[in-house]
């Protein structure tokens, strides 16, 4: 959370500095320093403030490069559920996660269930105010830019016009970093026979992003038909 989010969040919640500080378990002078950008809150305090002020998950702290951890498919499903993905309405979600982190958690997985992959374009098109620079840079660090580029293509194809324009700008930023090596869309254990078939039958956009996948925009469960 940046200083402006501390201030506007508190005011939108209708709280004074004294009341907010008491609820957050900090002193009023300390909260004032946070709002002025003179102090940096701990991740735990920022999460408490986001809940208290009912701020979107895009303000939640993102981990440093060395702190990005691998998450299990079940944990990733809960993260998508907490973000409101309609395909996981039945899943009991845990604490909210920044959508940029949830997307990264997905695109770097060697193997991932298709239902989880399908959730990523929805997250990208729903949270267009996520920290794109962080997501882009961390995906490139892990050579996952082709996967992210293709998922942005799917999100753009399924999103309303205004949202699609924003996503297209992100996708264009990945064009210059597109990897020439062949990969899969989170299915690295794919049998060789299936790979051979996909090289001839995958969507054109998958060819462009050098990915072996049959997932297309019209197969997304939330895509307009």
ABEGO torsion letter per residue (X at the ends): XBAAAAAAAAAAAGBBAAAAAAAAGBBAAAAAAAAAGABBBBAAAAAAAAAAAGBBAAABBBBBAAABBBBBAAAAAAAAAAAGBAAAAABBBBBBBBAAAAAAAAAABABBBAAAAAAAAAAAAABAABBAAAAAAAAAAAGAAAAAAAAAAAAAAABBAAAAAAAAAAAAAAAAABBABBBBBGBAABBAAAAAAAAAABBAAAAAAGBBBABBAAABAABBX
